[in-house]
């Protein structure tokens, strides 16, 4: 009996130890499995983080590339839209400033018409410009370089685009006496003067000119005449007139037209909206053009088209420190009243100017050096 009890206890002790060992093995097994799962989870997290960083890097890089492209290629053009663009192609072989300058200089700067502007776009409304002279009266060509920065024009020689003085013609001081003679007005006691001084002072200045040197002159007519009469005078007197000043109502603005075939051009424009705006294109024959120059109706259309066109170019005029009103008002006046000529300009030497100064049709002459 006692032996049976001892045997039973030995068996029980053996089974207990075996069960405890099994639990330990089971715990160790469970811990190892849990560790593997943790490692696997951590690996997945690391992999997800790495993918997120790569994705973020790609997105960030793409955004940077887009921003750089916008800065380099898009933003400069967007900014330029808010300012005058001299290089804008408006017709074949014609950029904006070439046409604008062609019309402006014919209207306001006799002797210095320019219609060839080369533009380099620097972006953000900034441009380098070169204004070339295609025709010369003295064999010298004055090309001008400059910069246009956000609508502000800076030329290295600003004198080129300076119109003559407002009082270069003696009619500047008279607004409502266009049907009288200046000599008659002077004889009635009106003190007459202009940028050349009095008539006597202007004559003295002519006598002091150098021989055989060409000058730009501004001749004031003693009496305003219609365009037909002016053409007759120009042909009969060989007056050297290249440009004539047209009365536009009220105080004179010294706006005018070329009255000689001086230069052709290769510019394009809206010929329906602005007929005859440029009289001589490079492919036109000269004889029909001579007839145009002598035709009052054609030349009045030419003048009106230039005035109306310039009245629409507000950005260009702002750049030239002008407003469009004078051009619009002048176009309306000419359309209603026609053209009266009160002076003219051209190129001549001292002897020719002194001879011209003796004509009864001429009140006075002022000159300036030909640049």
Residue pairs with C-beta under 8 A, 6 or more apart in sequence:
75 124
76 123
76 124
77 123
79 123
79 124
79 125
80 121
80 123
80 124
80 125
82 125
83 125
83 150
83 151
83 315
84 96
84 148
84 151
84 315
84 316
84 318
84 319
85 96
85 127
86 95
86 96
86 97
86 117
86 119
86 127
86 129
86 148
87 95
87 96
87 97
87 119
87 120
87 121
87 127
88 95
88 96
89 95
89 96
90 96
90 99
90 268
90 269
91 99
91 267
91 268
91 269
92 268
93 266
93 267
93 268
94 266
94 267
94 268
94 269
95 117
95 119
96 316
97 117
97 119
97 129
97 316
98 115
98 116
98 117
98 267
99 115
99 267
99 269
100 310
100 313
100 316
101 114
101 115
101 117
101 131
102 113
102 114
102 115
102 265
102 267
102 278
103 277
103 278
103 306
103 309
103 310
104 310
104 316
104 320
105 112
105 113
105 114
105 115
105 161
106 113
106 243
106 256
106 257
106 258
106 306
107 255
107 256
107 257
107 306
107 307
107 310
107 327
108 163
108 254
108 255
109 161
109 162
109 163
109 164
110 164
110 216
110 218
110 242
110 243
110 256
110 258
110 345
110 346
111 137
111 216
111 242
111 243
111 345
111 346
111 347
111 370
112 160
112 161
112 371
113 135
113 258
113 262
113 263
114 131
114 132
114 133
114 134
114 160
115 134
115 263
115 265
115 267
116 131
116 132
116 133
116 134
117 129
117 130
117 131
117 132
118 129
118 130
118 132
119 127
119 128
119 129
120 127
120 128
120 129
121 127
122 128
124 150
125 149
125 150
125 151
126 147
126 148
126 149
126 150
127 147
127 148
127 149
128 145
128 146
128 147
129 145
129 146
129 147
129 148
130 143
130 144
130 145
130 146
131 143
131 144
131 145
131 146
131 155
131 160
132 141
132 143
133 141
133 142
133 143
134 263
135 262
135 263
137 214
137 347
137 370
138 214
138 370
142 157
142 160
142 371
144 155
144 156
144 157
144 160
145 155
145 156
146 153
146 154
146 155
146 156
147 153
147 154
148 154
148 319
151 315
151 318
151 319
152 319
153 319
153 320
155 161
159 371
160 371
161 320
163 254
164 195
164 218
164 254
164 345
164 368
165 195
166 172
166 252
166 254
167 173
167 194
167 195
168 194
168 195
168 196
168 218
168 254
168 366
169 194
169 218
169 220
169 245
169 252
169 254
169 342
169 343
170 182
170 192
170 193
170 194
170 199
170 220
170 363
170 364
171 178
171 182
171 220
171 224
171 247
171 252
171 342
171 343
172 194
172 251
172 252
172 254
173 192
173 193
173 194
174 185
175 250
175 251
177 185
178 224
178 247
178 340
178 342
179 224
180 223
181 222
181 223
182 192
182 220
182 222
182 223
182 363
183 222
183 363
185 192
186 192
186 199
192 198
192 199
194 202
194 220
194 364
194 366
195 366
196 202
196 205
196 364
196 365
196 366
197 205
199 363
199 364
202 364
202 365
202 366
203 357
203 364
205 366
205 367
206 350
206 353
206 354
206 357
206 365
206 367
207 354
209 215
209 350
209 353
209 367
210 350
211 349
211 350
211 351
212 349
212 350
213 349
213 350
214 347
214 348
214 349
214 370
215 347
215 348
215 349
215 350
215 353
215 367
215 368
215 369
215 370
216 345
216 346
216 347
216 367
216 368
216 369
216 370
217 240
217 345
217 346
217 347
217 348
217 353
217 356
217 365
217 366
217 367
218 343
218 344
218 345
218 365
218 366
218 367
218 368
219 239
219 241
219 343
219 344
219 345
219 346
219 356
219 362
219 364
219 365
220 342
220 343
220 362
220 363
220 364
220 365
221 341
221 342
221 343
221 344
221 361
221 362
221 363
222 360
222 361
222 362
222 363
223 361
224 247
224 340
224 341
224 342
225 233
225 340
225 341
226 296
226 338
226 339
226 340
226 341
227 244
227 296
227 299
227 300
227 338
227 339
227 340
227 341
228 296
230 244
230 259
230 341
230 344
231 259
231 293
231 294
231 296
233 239
233 361
234 241
234 259
234 344
237 356
237 359
237 361
239 344
239 346
239 356
240 346
240 347
240 348
240 352
240 356
241 259
241 260
241 344
241 345
241 346
242 258
242 259
242 260
242 262
242 344
242 345
242 346
242 347
243 256
243 257
243 258
243 259
243 260
243 344
243 345
243 346
244 256
244 257
244 259
244 341
244 343
244 344
244 345
245 252
245 254
245 255
245 256
245 341
245 342
245 343
245 344
245 345
246 255
246 256
246 257
246 303
246 334
246 339
246 340
246 341
246 342
247 339
247 340
247 341
247 342
248 255
248 326
248 329
248 330
248 333
248 334
249 329
249 330
249 333
249 337
252 342
253 326
253 330
255 307
255 326
255 327
255 330
256 303
256 344
256 345
257 299
257 302
257 303
257 306
258 279
259 293
259 299
259 344
260 293
260 346
261 279
261 280
261 286
261 289
261 290
261 293
263 280
264 280
264 281
264 282
264 284
265 278
265 280
265 281
265 282
266 281
266 282
267 278
267 281
269 277
269 278
269 309
271 277
274 305
274 306
274 308
274 309
275 301
275 305
276 292
276 298
276 301
276 302
276 305
277 302
277 305
277 306
277 309
279 289
279 292
279 293
279 298
279 302
280 289
292 298
292 299
293 299
296 338
296 339
299 339
300 334
300 338
300 339
303 334
303 339
304 331
304 334
304 335
307 327
307 328
307 330
307 331
307 334
308 327
308 328
308 331
310 316
310 317
310 324
310 327
311 324
311 325
311 327
311 328
311 331
312 324
313 324
314 323
314 324
317 323
317 324
317 327
347 370
348 356
353 365
353 367
356 362
356 365
357 364
357 365
